[in-house]
Amino acid sequence: FLYSLLTMDKEMLGRAMVPGLVLMWIFSLTYCIIFKNNLDDLDTLTEAGYVCVSENVNVNEKWHILFNWGWIMFLITTIVYSIGILAGLLGKPAIALMAYCVHCCFSCCQLAFIITMGVWRFNSWGSACSEVLVGQGDALKNIFISFCCFQCCLCFCNAFVQQGQ
């Protein structure tokens, strides 16, 4: 397999990377939009005076950090995947491969994000405020569940691919 990759035409190799990058680009763009919309909604609620404080924790601030973190993280990856797709289509596999390398680093950041989101949403003050800030609480819960499902699918796919080797 490795030999075939090394001997493959650069243009063909670059194009072979495009489908995976397009799939990741779609996921990143979708999450980017979801996080930005929820960030804007939370800011609107905060400006209108809907602030939830539980156990001396301003949950609006914590959730603002989460939505902002998610938005920036997925904005960056959307841009990186866009560059990778363009490079792949232009037959520049080294640049397209860079997008995959960024994806690996992004996975570490995403894991930290998932853990933080789970803790800040489902601990006592997060749960209490999810009843006050219903839309944002539900959004965080749904995003958390979708991340967990996505990670399970990713692990399944990786295991499936490794069995075929």
N, CA, C and O atoms as a DFTB+ gen file, in Angstrom:
660 C
 N C O
     1  1       0.827      -1.195       0.000
     2  2       0.000       0.000       0.000
     3  2       0.867       1.254       0.000
     4  3       0.642       2.178      -0.782
     5  1       1.858       1.277       0.883
     6  2       2.733       2.439       0.976
     7  2       3.508       2.635      -0.325
     8  3       3.699       3.763      -0.778
     9  1       3.949       1.534      -0.916
    10  2       4.681       1.627      -2.178
    11  2       3.804       2.238      -3.267
    12  3       4.267       3.061      -4.056
    13  1       2.538       1.832      -3.305
    14  2       1.648       2.385      -4.329
    15  2       1.425       3.877      -4.117
    16  3       1.280       4.629      -5.081
    17  1       1.398       4.307      -2.858
    18  2       1.265       5.741      -2.595
    19  2       2.502       6.504      -3.032
    20  3       2.409       7.593      -3.599
    21  1       3.667       5.916      -2.762
    22  2       4.914       6.598      -3.102
    23  2       5.141       6.674      -4.606
    24  3       5.761       7.619      -5.095
    25  1       4.651       5.701      -5.328
    26  2       4.860       5.691      -6.776
    27  2       3.706       6.325      -7.549
    28  3       3.772       6.447      -8.772
    29  1       2.665       6.722      -6.854
    30  2       1.499       7.312      -7.505
    31  2       1.837       8.708      -8.031
    32  3       2.623       9.438      -7.427
    33  1       1.255       9.054      -9.124
    34  2       1.400      10.382      -9.693
    35  2       0.937      11.421      -8.670
    36  3      -0.083      11.229      -8.009
    37  1       1.684      12.521      -8.539
    38  2       1.361      13.538      -7.530
    39  2      -0.042      14.106      -7.714
    40  3      -0.771      14.318      -6.745
    41  1      -0.404      14.344      -8.940
    42  2      -1.725      14.909      -9.190
    43  2      -2.822      13.929      -8.775
    44  3      -3.826      14.324      -8.183
    45  1      -2.622      12.657      -9.089
    46  2      -3.607      11.645      -8.720
    47  2      -3.651      11.474      -7.199
    48  3      -4.725      11.302      -6.622
    49  1      -2.490      11.522      -6.556
    50  2      -2.433      11.404      -5.101
    51  2      -3.166      12.567      -4.439
    52  3      -3.915      12.376      -3.481
    53  1      -2.945      13.764      -4.954
    54  2      -3.637      14.934      -4.413
    55  2      -5.143      14.809      -4.546
    56  3      -5.887      15.127      -3.618
    57  1      -5.586      14.346      -5.703
    58  2      -7.030      14.184      -5.923
    59  2      -7.613      13.063      -5.063
    60  3      -8.787      13.107      -4.695
    61  1      -6.805      12.072      -4.748
    62  2      -7.284      10.971      -3.907
    63  2      -7.570      11.444      -2.485
    64  3      -8.357      10.820      -1.773
    65  1      -6.946      12.525      -2.072
    66  2      -7.153      13.054      -0.722
    67  2      -8.402      13.923      -0.612
    68  3      -8.878      14.185       0.492
    69  1      -8.925      14.361      -1.723
    70  2     -10.019      15.334      -1.720
    71  2     -11.305      14.816      -1.064
    72  3     -11.886      15.549      -0.263
    73  1     -11.784      13.603      -1.351
    74  2     -13.066      13.189      -0.740
    75  2     -13.069      13.236       0.789
    76  3     -14.042      13.690       1.392
    77  1     -11.998      12.775       1.412
    78  2     -11.924      12.831       2.874
    79  2     -11.920      14.256       3.386
    80  3     -12.557      14.571       4.391
    81  1     -11.193      15.118       2.682
    82  2     -11.149      16.525       3.085
    83  2     -12.507      17.197       2.907
    84  3     -12.903      18.028       3.725
    85  1     -13.211      16.844       1.853
    86  2     -14.543      17.425       1.632
    87  2     -15.490      17.009       2.754
    88  3     -16.260      17.826       3.259
    89  1     -15.432      15.755       3.135
    90  2     -16.286      15.271       4.221
    91  2     -15.982      16.017       5.521
    92  3     -16.897      16.451       6.221
    93  1     -14.703      16.164       5.838
    94  2     -14.328      16.887       7.059
    95  2     -14.706      18.362       6.954
    96  3     -15.091      18.975       7.950
    97  1     -14.600      18.931       5.758
    98  2     -14.976      20.327       5.546
    99  2     -16.464      20.529       5.823
   100  3     -16.856      21.523       6.435
   101  1     -17.288      19.590       5.374
   102  2     -18.739      19.687       5.600
   103  2     -19.046      19.659       7.098
   104  3     -19.822      20.478       7.593
   105  1     -18.436      18.715       7.816
   106  2     -18.651      18.644       9.262
   107  2     -18.172      19.922       9.949
   108  3     -18.870      20.472      10.801
   109  1     -16.996      20.385       9.581
   110  2     -16.437      21.582      10.218
   111  2     -17.295      22.809       9.959
   112  3     -17.572      23.587      10.872
   113  1     -17.709      22.977       8.726
   114  2     -18.538      24.138       8.393
   115  2     -19.869      24.084       9.137
   116  3     -20.354      25.104       9.627
   117  1     -20.450      22.905       9.218
   118  2     -21.727      22.753       9.930
   119  2     -21.579      23.123      11.398
   120  3     -22.372      23.900      11.930
   121  1     -20.561      22.567      12.051
   122  2     -20.347      22.896      13.464
   123  2     -19.976      24.364      13.648
   124  3     -20.379      24.987      14.631
   125  1     -19.223      24.911      12.726
   126  2     -18.856      26.325      12.794
   127  2     -20.116      27.200      12.809
   128  3     -20.226      28.127      13.612
   129  1     -21.041      26.903      11.934
   130  2     -22.293      27.665      11.858
   131  2     -23.125      27.464      13.124
   132  3     -23.681      28.421      13.663
   133  1     -23.207      26.231      13.593
   134  2     -23.988      25.946      14.805
   135  2     -23.426      26.707      16.001
   136  3     -24.173      27.328      16.757
   137  1     -22.113      26.655      16.169
   138  2     -21.505      27.352      17.309
   139  2     -21.673      28.864      17.199
   140  3     -21.960      29.528      18.195
   141  1     -21.499      29.409      16.010
   142  2     -21.631      30.865      15.841
   143  2     -23.063      31.314      16.112
   144  3     -23.273      32.331      16.773
   145  1     -24.041      30.578      15.616
   146  2     -25.442      30.943      15.865
   147  2     -25.774      30.899      17.352
   148  3     -26.435      31.800      17.870
   149  1     -25.317      29.858      18.035
   150  2     -25.587      29.756      19.469
   151  2     -24.816      30.802      20.268
   152  3     -25.310      31.293      21.283
   153  1     -23.627      31.140      19.826
   154  2     -22.859      32.207      20.473
   155  2     -23.609      33.527      20.364
   156  3     -23.733      34.260      21.345
   157  1     -24.105      33.827      19.176
   158  2     -24.868      35.067      18.979
   159  2     -26.150      35.069      19.811
   160  3     -26.511      36.090      20.397
   161  1     -26.834      33.929      19.862
   162  2     -28.057      33.835      20.667
   163  2     -27.762      34.038      22.150
   164  3     -28.507      34.727      22.846
   165  1     -26.680      33.441      22.630
   166  2     -26.314      33.596      24.036
   167  2     -25.948      35.046      24.338
   168  3     -26.317      35.573      25.388
   169  1     -25.229      35.687      23.432
   170  2     -24.892      37.102      23.625
   171  2     -26.149      37.964      23.686
   172  3     -26.234      38.893      24.489
   173  1     -27.117      37.653      22.839
   174  2     -28.386      38.394      22.839
   175  2     -29.115      38.209      24.166
   176  3     -29.631      39.170      24.736
   177  1     -29.157      36.981      24.651
   178  2     -29.801      36.718      25.943
   179  2     -29.079      37.436      27.080
   180  3     -29.716      37.999      27.970
   181  1     -27.766      37.414      27.047
   182  2     -26.984      38.065      28.099
   183  2     -27.222      39.571      28.089
   184  3     -27.391      40.185      29.143
   185  1     -27.234      40.164      26.898
   186  2     -27.492      41.603      26.788
   187  2     -28.898      41.962      27.251
   188  3     -29.127      43.060      27.758
   189  1     -29.840      41.038      27.078
   190  2     -31.220      41.276      27.506
   191  2     -31.405      41.030      29.003
   192  3     -32.499      41.222      29.533
   193  1     -30.345      40.608      29.679
   194  2     -30.420      40.422      31.121
   195  2     -30.685      39.001      31.574
   196  3     -30.846      38.754      32.769
   197  1     -30.731      38.070      30.649
   198  2     -30.909      36.665      31.024
   199  2     -29.545      36.076      31.366
   200  3     -28.845      35.535      30.509
   201  1     -29.194      36.196      32.624
   202  2     -27.910      35.687      33.101
   203  2     -28.197      34.660      34.179
   204  3     -28.956      34.917      35.114
   205  1     -27.599      33.521      34.044
   206  2     -27.803      32.464      35.031
   207  2     -26.538      32.311      35.868
   208  3     -25.452      32.043      35.353
   209  1     -26.713      32.490      37.163
   210  2     -25.616      32.279      38.108
   211  2     -26.060      31.177      39.053
   212  3     -27.104      31.271      39.697
   213  1     -25.264      30.149      39.122
   214  2     -25.571      29.031      40.007
   215  2     -24.291      28.641      40.731
   216  3     -23.237      28.489      40.114
   217  1     -24.393      28.482      42.028
   218  2     -23.236      28.128      42.859
   219  2     -22.083      29.117      42.642
   220  3     -20.920      28.724      42.553
   221  1     -22.427      30.394      42.562
   222  2     -21.463      31.484      42.354
   223  2     -20.700      31.376      41.036
   224  3     -19.596      31.907      40.917
   225  1     -21.269      30.702      40.059
   226  2     -20.652      30.569      38.737
   227  2     -21.563      31.243      37.722
   228  3     -22.747      30.919      37.625
   229  1     -21.005      32.181      36.967
   230  2     -21.763      32.811      35.888
   231  2     -21.720      31.860      34.688
   232  3     -20.727      31.792      33.963
   233  1     -22.798      31.146      34.503
   234  2     -22.850      30.118      33.462
   235  2     -22.834      30.745      32.069
   236  3     -22.318      30.147      31.125
   237  1     -23.390      31.935      31.940
   238  2     -23.340      32.608      30.639
   239  2     -21.892      32.770      30.171
   240  3     -21.578      32.551      29.001
   241  1     -21.021      33.156      31.098
   242  2     -19.610      33.326      30.739
   243  2     -18.974      31.996      30.343
   244  3     -18.228      31.928      29.366
   245  1     -19.265      30.952      31.093
   246  2     -18.691      29.630      30.790
   247  2     -19.177      29.133      29.428
   248  3     -18.390      28.652      28.613
   249  1     -20.471      29.254      29.199
   250  2     -21.012      28.769      27.934
   251  2     -20.579      29.657      26.773
   252  3     -20.441      29.182      25.645
   253  1     -20.365      30.945      27.045
   254  2     -19.838      31.839      26.008
   255  2     -18.454      31.354      25.581
   256  3     -18.131      31.338      24.393
   257  1     -17.646      30.961      26.556
   258  2     -16.314      30.420      26.251
   259  2     -16.440      29.169      25.381
   260  3     -15.705      29.012      24.406
   261  1     -17.370      28.283      25.735
   262  2     -17.553      27.050      24.956
   263  2     -17.976      27.338      23.519
   264  3     -17.389      26.809      22.575
   265  1     -18.990      28.174      23.359
   266  2     -19.469      28.473      22.006
   267  2     -18.398      29.193      21.191
   268  3     -18.243      28.934      19.998
   269  1     -17.669      30.087      21.829
   270  2     -16.608      30.813      21.134
   271  2     -15.465      29.866      20.761
   272  3     -14.944      29.922      19.647
   273  1     -15.083      29.007      21.690
   274  2     -14.029      28.018      21.445
   275  2     -14.415      27.125      20.271
   276  3     -13.615      26.900      19.363
   277  1     -15.637      26.621      20.294
   278  2     -16.102      25.755      19.209
   279  2     -16.129      26.478      17.878
   280  3     -15.716      25.929      16.856
   281  1     -16.616      27.713      17.890
   282  2     -16.702      28.476      16.648
   283  2     -15.316      28.728      16.061
   284  3     -15.095      28.509      14.870
   285  1     -14.387      29.186      16.891
   286  2     -13.036      29.482      16.397
   287  2     -12.334      28.206      15.945
   288  3     -11.680      28.188      14.902
   289  1     -12.470      27.148      16.726
   290  2     -11.820      25.879      16.393
   291  2     -12.307      25.358      15.036
   292  3     -11.506      24.947      14.196
   293  1     -13.611      25.380      14.836
   294  2     -14.142      24.853      13.579
   295  2     -13.978      25.834      12.422
   296  3     -13.937      25.412      11.266
   297  1     -13.883      27.116      12.703
   298  2     -13.579      28.077      11.646
   299  2     -12.175      27.826      11.102
   300  3     -11.955      27.827       9.891
   301  1     -11.237      27.613      12.008
   302  2      -9.855      27.343      11.593
   303  2      -9.782      26.060      10.768
   304  3      -9.138      26.026       9.719
   305  1     -10.440      25.013      11.242
   306  2     -10.363      23.753      10.495
   307  2     -11.091      23.841       9.159
   308  3     -10.676      23.208       8.188
   309  1     -12.161      24.611       9.097
   310  2     -12.851      24.795       7.816
   311  2     -11.920      25.467       6.810
   312  3     -11.881      25.086       5.640
   313  1     -11.185      26.453       7.264
   314  2     -10.228      27.139       6.385
   315  2      -9.116      26.183       5.957
   316  3      -8.742      26.141       4.785
   317  1      -8.594      25.420       6.911
   318  2      -7.512      24.469       6.597
   319  2      -7.996      23.415       5.602
   320  3      -7.293      23.092       4.645
   321  1      -9.190      22.883       5.828
   322  2      -9.717      21.874       4.901
   323  2      -9.971      22.481       3.525
   324  3      -9.779      21.811       2.511
   325  1     -10.397      23.734       3.478
   326  2     -10.596      24.403       2.184
   327  2      -9.279      24.488       1.418
   328  3      -9.229      24.224       0.216
   329  1      -8.227      24.855       2.120
   330  2      -6.902      24.919       1.492
   331  2      -6.476      23.528       1.030
   332  3      -5.936      23.371      -0.065
   333  1      -6.722      22.522       1.867
   334  2      -6.370      21.147       1.503
   335  2      -7.127      20.660       0.279
   336  3      -6.554      19.999      -0.587
   337  1      -8.408      20.981       0.206
   338  2      -9.218      20.581      -0.955
   339  2      -8.683      21.240      -2.218
   340  3      -8.501      20.586      -3.245
   341  1      -8.437      22.523      -2.130
   342  2      -7.911      23.249      -3.286
   343  2      -6.555      22.682      -3.714
   344  3      -6.297      22.497      -4.904
   345  1      -5.697      22.410      -2.736
   346  2      -4.379      21.841      -3.046
   347  2      -4.516      20.462      -3.680
   348  3      -3.802      20.137      -4.628
   349  1      -5.427      19.658      -3.159
   350  2      -5.639      18.329      -3.727
   351  2      -6.122      18.400      -5.160
   352  3      -5.674      17.635      -6.014
   353  1      -7.033      19.314      -5.420
   354  2      -7.548      19.466      -6.781
   355  2      -6.480      19.986      -7.740
   356  3      -6.510      19.695      -8.936
   357  1      -5.541      20.756      -7.202
   358  2      -4.465      21.297      -8.035
   359  2      -3.265      20.353      -8.119
   360  3      -2.252      20.681      -8.736
   361  1      -3.388      19.176      -7.493
   362  2      -2.312      18.191      -7.566
   363  2      -1.130      18.504      -6.679
   364  3       0.008      18.192      -7.031
   365  1      -1.376      19.113      -5.538
   366  2      -0.322      19.436      -4.568
   367  2      -0.526      18.579      -3.316
   368  3      -1.049      19.068      -2.315
   369  1      -0.122      17.314      -3.361
   370  2      -0.420      16.409      -2.246
   371  2       0.241      16.800      -0.927
   372  3      -0.301      16.501       0.137
   373  1       1.384      17.452      -0.971
   374  2       2.054      17.831       0.282
   375  2       1.202      18.825       1.067
   376  3       1.108      18.740       2.291
   377  1       0.590      19.754       0.364
   378  2      -0.259      20.740       1.041
   379  2      -1.555      20.081       1.510
   380  3      -2.046      20.374       2.600
   381  1      -2.103      19.196       0.692
   382  2      -3.313      18.476       1.098
   383  2      -3.023      17.607       2.318
   384  3      -3.858      17.486       3.213
   385  1      -1.850      17.010       2.349
   386  2      -1.455      16.189       3.492
   387  2      -1.313      17.040       4.751
   388  3      -1.572      16.569       5.858
   389  1      -0.905      18.283       4.578
   390  2      -0.802      19.203       5.712
   391  2      -2.165      19.363       6.387
   392  3      -2.248      19.463       7.611
   393  1      -3.226      19.387       5.589
   394  2      -4.569      19.505       6.163
   395  2      -4.886      18.290       7.030
   396  3      -5.512      18.419       8.082
   397  1      -4.455      17.123       6.590
   398  2      -4.661      15.921       7.403
   399  2      -3.833      15.978       8.690
   400  3      -4.283      15.517       9.739
   401  1      -2.638      16.536       8.613
   402  2      -1.803      16.676       9.812
   403  2      -2.444      17.642      10.807
   404  3      -2.445      17.392      12.012
   405  1      -2.985      18.735      10.298
   406  2      -3.693      19.680      11.165
   407  2      -4.891      18.982      11.803
   408  3      -5.217      19.229      12.964
   409  1      -5.540      18.113      11.037
   410  2      -6.680      17.356      11.564
   411  2      -6.260      16.512      12.771
   412  3      -6.999      16.414      13.751
   413  1      -5.081      15.908      12.698
   414  2      -4.593      15.101      13.829
   415  2      -4.395      15.969      15.069
   416  3      -4.794      15.584      16.168
   417  1      -3.785      17.131      14.896
   418  2      -3.591      18.050      16.028
   419  2      -4.937      18.561      16.538
   420  3      -5.143      18.708      17.743
   421  1      -5.832      18.826      15.619
   422  2      -7.169      19.294      15.964
   423  2      -7.900      18.265      16.823
   424  3      -8.692      18.630      17.692
   425  1      -7.639      17.000      16.588
   426  2      -8.309      15.947      17.356
   427  2      -7.986      16.059      18.840
   428  3      -8.849      15.806      19.680
   429  1      -6.765      16.432      19.170
   430  2      -6.391      16.613      20.583
   431  2      -7.152      17.787      21.190
   432  3      -7.669      17.693      22.304
   433  1      -7.215      18.874      20.461
   434  2      -7.946      20.055      20.923
   435  2      -9.439      19.738      21.049
   436  3     -10.105      20.185      21.983
   437  1      -9.942      18.968      20.105
   438  2     -11.360      18.608      20.131
   439  2     -11.676      17.710      21.327
   440  3     -12.737      17.847      21.936
   441  1     -10.781      16.808      21.665
   442  2     -11.005      15.950      22.830
   443  2     -11.075      16.793      24.105
   444  3     -11.950      16.580      24.945
   445  1     -10.164      17.740      24.245
   446  2     -10.200      18.637      25.405
   447  2     -11.500      19.434      25.416
   448  3     -12.092      19.665      26.470
   449  1     -11.928      19.845      24.244
   450  2     -13.170      20.604      24.123
   451  2     -14.379      19.758      24.529
   452  3     -15.258      20.233      25.248
   453  1     -14.422      18.518      24.074
   454  2     -15.548      17.629      24.402
   455  2     -15.618      17.399      25.909
   456  3     -16.700      17.426      26.496
   457  1     -14.477      17.174      26.524
   458  2     -14.452      16.948      27.973
   459  2     -14.920      18.199      28.711
   460  3     -15.748      18.118      29.619
   461  1     -14.392      19.346      28.320
   462  2     -14.791      20.603      28.966
   463  2     -16.277      20.868      28.771
   464  3     -16.972      21.262      29.707
   465  1     -16.756      20.653      27.562
   466  2     -18.174      20.881      27.286
   467  2     -19.046      19.954      28.124
   468  3     -20.054      20.387      28.682
   469  1     -18.671      18.704      28.214
   470  2     -19.448      17.764      29.017
   471  2     -19.488      18.154      30.485
   472  3     -20.537      18.086      31.126
   473  1     -18.348      18.561      31.012
   474  2     -18.288      18.954      32.425
   475  2     -19.093      20.225      32.659
   476  3     -19.887      20.289      33.597
   477  1     -18.896      21.237      31.818
   478  2     -19.569      22.518      32.031
   479  2     -21.063      22.450      31.745
   480  3     -21.822      23.262      32.274
   481  1     -21.495      21.522      30.937
   482  2     -22.930      21.422      30.652
   483  2     -23.642      20.519      31.654
   484  3     -24.762      20.824      32.064
   485  1     -23.017      19.420      32.053
   486  2     -23.732      18.421      32.840
   487  2     -23.409      18.434      34.331
   488  3     -23.937      17.607      35.074
   489  1     -22.550      19.357      34.790
   490  2     -22.341      19.428      36.241
   491  2     -23.542      20.122      36.886
   492  3     -24.504      20.465      36.198
   493  1     -23.490      20.326      38.184
   494  2     -24.674      20.835      38.894
   495  2     -25.094      22.223      38.420
   496  3     -26.283      22.458      38.202
   497  1     -24.148      23.149      38.255
   498  2     -24.543      24.493      37.832
   499  2     -24.925      24.545      36.362
   500  3     -25.777      25.343      35.972
   501  1     -24.309      23.711      35.549
   502  2     -24.684      23.665      34.135
   503  2     -26.074      23.089      33.944
   504  3     -26.854      23.571      33.123
   505  1     -26.374      22.053      34.710
   506  2     -27.707      21.444      34.619
   507  2     -28.782      22.394      35.124
   508  3     -29.863      22.485      34.542
   509  1     -28.484      23.106      36.214
   510  2     -29.464      24.053      36.759
   511  2     -29.748      25.173      35.765
   512  3     -30.897      25.582      35.596
   513  1     -28.720      25.661      35.118
   514  2     -28.910      26.778      34.186
   515  2     -29.451      26.333      32.835
   516  3     -29.933      27.160      32.061
   517  1     -29.379      25.057      32.545
   518  2     -29.951      24.594      31.279
   519  2     -31.470      24.710      31.296
   520  3     -32.111      24.674      30.245
   521  1     -32.045      24.847      32.488
   522  2     -33.484      25.067      32.595
   523  2     -33.837      26.541      32.419
   524  3     -34.965      26.874      32.056
   525  1     -32.871      27.421      32.677
   526  2     -33.088      28.860      32.501
   527  2     -32.747      29.263      31.067
   528  3     -33.525      29.947      30.400
   529  1     -31.597      28.838      30.614
   530  2     -31.143      29.117      29.247
   531  2     -31.412      27.870      28.406
   532  3     -30.489      27.181      27.973
   533  1     -32.679      27.603      28.188
   534  2     -33.107      26.330      27.595
   535  2     -32.477      26.089      26.224
   536  3     -31.952      25.006      25.969
   537  1     -32.523      27.070      25.356
   538  2     -31.995      26.886      24.001
   539  2     -30.518      26.546      23.992
   540  3     -30.085      25.643      23.277
   541  1     -29.747      27.270      24.787
   542  2     -28.307      27.033      24.816
   543  2     -27.977      25.729      25.543
   544  3     -27.062      25.009      25.145
   545  1     -28.716      25.429      26.598
   546  2     -28.499      24.165      27.307
   547  2     -28.782      22.969      26.416
   548  3     -28.026      21.998      26.395
   549  1     -29.887      23.054      25.680
   550  2     -30.220      21.966      24.746
   551  2     -29.198      21.879      23.619
   552  3     -28.826      20.786      23.193
   553  1     -28.749      23.033      23.140
   554  2     -27.759      23.029      22.059
   555  2     -26.470      22.354      22.514
   556  3     -25.914      21.523      21.796
   557  1     -25.997      22.708      23.701
   558  2     -24.769      22.084      24.203
   559  2     -24.948      20.585      24.401
   560  3     -24.055      19.797      24.091
   561  1     -26.105      20.200      24.918
   562  2     -26.372      18.771      25.111
   563  2     -26.366      18.041      23.769
   564  3     -25.753      16.982      23.635
   565  1     -27.047      18.607      22.784
   566  2     -27.124      17.964      21.469
   567  2     -25.768      17.923      20.766
   568  3     -25.424      16.930      20.125
   569  1     -25.006      18.999      20.889
   570  2     -23.670      19.018      20.293
   571  2     -22.786      17.975      20.971
   572  3     -22.039      17.256      20.308
   573  1     -22.877      17.899      22.288
   574  2     -22.082      16.916      23.028
   575  2     -22.427      15.498      22.580
   576  3     -21.537      14.683      22.338
   577  1     -23.712      15.212      22.471
   578  2     -24.140      13.874      22.036
   579  2     -23.672      13.600      20.610
   580  3     -23.216      12.498      20.306
   581  1     -23.783      14.599      19.735
   582  2     -23.348      14.386      18.349
   583  2     -21.843      14.160      18.273
   584  3     -21.380      13.345      17.476
   585  1     -21.073      14.875      19.096
   586  2     -19.623      14.645      19.135
   587  2     -19.313      13.226      19.587
   588  3     -18.462      12.553      19.007
   589  1     -20.007      12.777      20.624
   590  2     -19.769      11.416      21.126
   591  2     -20.112      10.379      20.059
   592  3     -19.360       9.426      19.854
   593  1     -21.233      10.560      19.386
   594  2     -21.618       9.633      18.311
   595  2     -20.602       9.667      17.175
   596  3     -20.221       8.626      16.638
   597  1     -20.171      10.862      16.818
   598  2     -19.192      11.016      15.744
   599  2     -17.881      10.324      16.110
   600  3     -17.272       9.661      15.271
   601  1     -17.446      10.477      17.358
   602  2     -16.202       9.838      17.791
   603  2     -16.335       8.318      17.779
   604  3     -15.396       7.615      17.407
   605  1     -17.494       7.811      18.183
   606  2     -17.714       6.357      18.140
   607  2     -17.659       5.849      16.701
   608  3     -17.051       4.814      16.426
   609  1     -18.291       6.574      15.792
   610  2     -18.257       6.181      14.373
   611  2     -16.831       6.226      13.838
   612  3     -16.418       5.348      13.080
   613  1     -16.092       7.237      14.228
   614  2     -14.707       7.370      13.789
   615  2     -13.864       6.203      14.293
   616  3     -13.059       5.644      13.547
   617  1     -14.050       5.840      15.547
   618  2     -13.313       4.696      16.106
   619  2     -13.689       3.406      15.390
   620  3     -12.830       2.570      15.110
   621  1     -14.976       3.249      15.093
   622  2     -15.429       2.063      14.371
   623  2     -14.786       1.998      12.989
   624  3     -14.322       0.940      12.563
   625  1     -14.762       3.130      12.294
   626  2     -14.158       3.165      10.956
   627  2     -12.667       2.861      11.019
   628  3     -12.145       2.124      10.183
   629  1     -11.985       3.424      12.005
   630  2     -10.551       3.152      12.153
   631  2     -10.301       1.676      12.426
   632  3      -9.381       1.086      11.860
   633  1     -11.112       1.081      13.286
   634  2     -10.957      -0.344      13.591
   635  2     -11.238      -1.191      12.352
   636  3     -10.549      -2.179      12.100
   637  1     -12.237      -0.805      11.590
   638  2     -12.596      -1.533      10.373
   639  2     -11.455      -1.478       9.359
   640  3     -11.117      -2.484       8.734
   641  1     -10.870      -0.300       9.205
   642  2      -9.763      -0.138       8.262
   643  2      -8.555      -0.950       8.719
   644  3      -7.883      -1.578       7.902
   645  1      -8.281      -0.939      10.011
   646  2      -7.124      -1.676      10.517
   647  2      -7.302      -3.183      10.382
   648  3      -6.318      -3.904      10.223
   649  1      -8.531      -3.669      10.442
   650  2      -8.770      -5.098      10.251
   651  2      -8.476      -5.516       8.819
   652  3      -8.086      -6.656       8.567
   653  1      -8.661      -4.603       7.892
   654  2      -8.435      -4.913       6.490
   655  2      -6.968      -4.931       6.101
   656  3      -6.624      -5.369       5.003
   657  1      -6.105      -4.465       6.980
   658  2      -4.673      -4.412       6.640
   659  2      -3.989      -5.720       6.934
   660  3      -2.786      -5.851       6.708
